[in-house]
């Protein structure tokens, strides 16, 4: 686990508090992890899928 001291905008802080409450998380670190998980699932994996699929097609 990595420890970090970060500065966030007040709006970001409010969003973290909402995520923390919505998912019953213990602290804002868990809220940041949840945000990263959701971002990864919705954006990163979607962007990688076409590249991965095309590489599989090329190998066949």
VENBEL-V899313 format. One record per backbone hydrogen bond with DSSP energy under -0.5 kcal/mol. NH is the residue of the N-H (numbers start at 1). CO is the residue of the C=O. If there is no record, write none. Layout:
# VENBEL-V899313
NH:CO, NH:CO
This chain:
# VENBEL-V899313
6:4, 13:9, 14:10, 15:11, 16:12, 17:13, 18:14, 19:15, 20:16, 21:17, 22:18, 23:19, 24:21, 25:20, 31:27, 32:28, 33:29, 34:30, 35:31, 36:32, 37:33, 38:34, 39:35, 40:36, 41:37, 42:38, 43:39, 44:39, 45:40, 47:43, 48:44, 49:45, 50:46, 51:47, 52:48, 53:49, 54:50, 55:51, 56:52, 57:53, 58:54, 59:55, 60:56
